[in-house]
Amino acid sequence: MKLQQAYISEAVAVGNWVIIGYSGPGTANANKLGSSATNFTYSDDGSYNGTTNTAALGATAINGWSATNKANLNDCPAGKNWTVSVKASESGTAGEAAFTAAIASANTAGCTPLTPNFDKVGK
């Protein structure tokens, strides 16, 4: 999130993983917008302009990061269970963003014990 916030403060736009210089844990995908490790697949799920690799920073949240567990982890079923989205801060100041970390609502009970403070990331 620090890389994304630094990019946003300069460009007043959200950048994909490549343009902000982020690489996820494990082995990067060919397009470098994702990575894979033993237990998780990580990805940049944002909708970006293919030419600039950016998206307008606005009131609509952009999913910039997700983690998908490849197998069940105790009571947490396999699937995309962790996400971080970004949108313009409600303060209205240009270049300020609000990040929201969330655990999939359908799997909150099973996945929250694995990352009890995940929803506080970025706050």
C-alpha positions as a Markdown table, in Angstrom:
| # | Residue | x | y | z |
|---|---|---|---|---|
| 1 | Met | 0.0 | 0.0 | 0.0 |
| 2 | Lys | 2.9 | 2.4 | 0.6 |
| 3 | Leu | 4.1 | 2.0 | -3.0 |
| 4 | Gln | 0.5 | 2.6 | -4.3 |
| 5 | Gln | 0.0 | 5.6 | -2.0 |
| 6 | Ala | 3.4 | 7.1 | -3.2 |
| 7 | Tyr | 2.3 | 6.7 | -6.8 |
| 8 | Ile | -1.1 | 8.1 | -6.2 |
| 9 | Ser | 0.3 | 11.2 | -4.5 |
| 10 | Glu | 2.4 | 12.0 | -7.6 |
| 11 | Ala | 0.1 | 10.8 | -10.4 |
| 12 | Val | -3.4 | 11.2 | -8.8 |
| 13 | Ala | -4.2 | 7.8 | -10.3 |
| 14 | Val | -4.0 | 4.2 | -9.2 |
| 15 | Gly | -1.2 | 2.2 | -10.8 |
| 16 | Asn | -1.0 | -1.5 | -11.5 |
| 17 | Trp | 1.8 | -3.6 | -9.9 |
| 18 | Val | 4.2 | -3.1 | -12.7 |
| 19 | Ile | 4.0 | 0.7 | -12.8 |
| 20 | Ile | 4.3 | 1.1 | -9.0 |
| 21 | Gly | 7.2 | -1.4 | -8.8 |
| 22 | Tyr | 5.5 | -4.1 | -6.7 |
| 23 | Ser | 6.0 | -7.8 | -7.0 |
| 24 | Gly | 4.0 | -10.3 | -5.0 |
| 25 | Pro | 5.4 | -13.1 | -2.9 |
| 26 | Gly | 6.7 | -16.2 | -4.6 |
| 27 | Thr | 7.3 | -16.5 | -8.4 |
| 28 | Ala | 5.9 | -13.6 | -10.5 |
| 29 | Asn | 3.5 | -14.4 | -13.4 |
| 30 | Ala | 4.7 | -13.6 | -17.0 |
| 31 | Asn | 2.8 | -10.3 | -17.0 |
| 32 | Lys | 4.1 | -9.5 | -13.5 |
| 33 | Leu | 0.5 | -8.6 | -12.3 |
| 34 | Gly | 0.5 | -11.6 | -10.0 |
| 35 | Ser | 2.6 | -14.2 | -8.3 |
| 36 | Ser | 2.3 | -17.7 | -6.9 |
| 37 | Ala | 3.7 | -19.3 | -3.8 |
| 38 | Thr | 3.2 | -22.7 | -2.2 |
| 39 | Asn | -0.2 | -22.0 | -0.6 |
| 40 | Phe | -1.4 | -18.8 | -2.2 |
| 41 | Thr | -1.8 | -17.0 | -5.5 |
| 42 | Tyr | -1.6 | -13.2 | -5.4 |
| 43 | Ser | -3.0 | -10.9 | -8.1 |
| 44 | Asp | -3.6 | -7.4 | -9.1 |
| 45 | Asp | -7.3 | -7.4 | -10.0 |
| 46 | Gly | -7.7 | -3.8 | -11.1 |
| 47 | Ser | -9.2 | -2.5 | -14.3 |
| 48 | Tyr | -6.5 | -0.4 | -15.8 |
| 49 | Asn | -6.0 | 1.5 | -19.0 |
| 50 | Gly | -3.8 | -0.8 | -21.2 |
| 51 | Thr | -1.7 | 2.1 | -22.4 |
| 52 | Thr | -0.9 | 3.9 | -19.1 |
| 53 | Asn | -1.3 | 1.0 | -16.7 |
| 54 | Thr | -3.3 | 3.3 | -14.5 |
| 55 | Ala | -6.9 | 3.9 | -13.5 |
| 56 | Ala | -8.5 | 7.1 | -12.4 |
| 57 | Leu | -8.6 | 7.6 | -8.6 |
| 58 | Gly | -12.3 | 8.1 | -7.9 |
| 59 | Ala | -15.2 | 7.2 | -5.7 |
| 60 | Thr | -15.4 | 3.7 | -7.2 |
| 61 | Ala | -13.0 | 1.3 | -5.5 |
| 62 | Ile | -10.4 | -0.6 | -7.6 |
| 63 | Asn | -9.3 | -4.0 | -6.5 |
| 64 | Gly | -5.5 | -3.7 | -6.4 |
| 65 | Trp | -4.5 | -6.8 | -4.5 |
| 66 | Ser | -5.9 | -10.2 | -3.7 |
| 67 | Ala | -4.7 | -13.4 | -2.1 |
| 68 | Thr | -6.3 | -16.8 | -3.1 |
| 69 | Asn | -5.6 | -19.8 | -0.9 |
| 70 | Lys | -5.0 | -22.8 | -3.1 |
| 71 | Ala | -6.4 | -25.3 | -0.6 |
| 72 | Asn | -8.6 | -25.3 | 2.4 |
| 73 | Leu | -6.8 | -23.8 | 5.5 |
| 74 | Asn | -8.6 | -25.3 | 8.5 |
| 75 | Asp | -12.1 | -23.8 | 8.3 |
| 76 | Cys | -11.2 | -21.3 | 5.5 |
| 77 | Pro | -12.2 | -22.8 | 2.2 |
| 78 | Ala | -10.0 | -22.4 | -0.9 |
| 79 | Gly | -10.6 | -19.3 | -3.0 |
| 80 | Lys | -10.1 | -15.6 | -3.2 |
| 81 | Asn | -10.5 | -14.7 | 0.4 |
| 82 | Trp | -8.4 | -11.6 | 1.0 |
| 83 | Thr | -8.6 | -8.4 | -1.0 |
| 84 | Val | -7.3 | -4.8 | -0.8 |
| 85 | Ser | -9.1 | -2.1 | -2.7 |
| 86 | Val | -8.4 | 1.6 | -3.2 |
| 87 | Lys | -10.5 | 4.6 | -4.0 |
| 88 | Ala | -10.3 | 8.4 | -3.5 |
| 89 | Ser | -10.3 | 9.5 | 0.1 |
| 90 | Glu | -13.6 | 11.0 | 1.2 |
| 91 | Ser | -11.6 | 14.2 | 2.3 |
| 92 | Gly | -11.8 | 15.3 | -1.3 |
| 93 | Thr | -8.1 | 16.2 | -1.4 |
| 94 | Ala | -6.4 | 15.3 | -4.7 |
| 95 | Gly | -3.9 | 12.5 | -4.4 |
| 96 | Glu | -5.3 | 11.1 | -1.1 |
| 97 | Ala | -6.5 | 7.5 | -1.2 |
| 98 | Ala | -8.5 | 5.2 | 1.1 |
| 99 | Phe | -7.5 | 1.6 | 1.3 |
| 100 | Thr | -10.0 | -1.2 | 2.4 |
| 101 | Ala | -8.7 | -4.6 | 3.3 |
| 102 | Ala | -11.4 | -7.2 | 3.5 |
| 103 | Ile | -11.9 | -10.9 | 4.0 |
| 104 | Ala | -14.6 | -12.5 | 1.7 |
| 105 | Ser | -17.9 | -12.1 | 3.6 |
| 106 | Ala | -19.0 | -15.7 | 2.9 |
| 107 | Asn | -15.9 | -17.0 | 4.6 |
| 108 | Thr | -15.3 | -14.5 | 7.3 |
| 109 | Ala | -15.9 | -16.9 | 10.2 |
| 110 | Gly | -13.4 | -19.5 | 8.8 |
| 111 | Cys | -10.7 | -17.1 | 7.4 |
| 112 | Thr | -10.6 | -14.3 | 10.0 |
| 113 | Pro | -8.8 | -16.4 | 12.7 |
| 114 | Leu | -5.9 | -16.9 | 10.2 |
| 115 | Thr | -5.4 | -13.1 | 9.8 |
| 116 | Pro | -7.3 | -11.5 | 12.7 |
| 117 | Asn | -6.1 | -8.0 | 12.0 |
| 118 | Phe | -6.2 | -8.0 | 8.2 |
| 119 | Asp | -9.2 | -5.7 | 8.0 |
| 120 | Lys | -7.2 | -3.1 | 9.8 |
| 121 | Val | -4.4 | -2.9 | 7.2 |
| 122 | Gly | -4.1 | 0.6 | 5.8 |
| 123 | Lys | -6.0 | 2.2 | 8.6 |
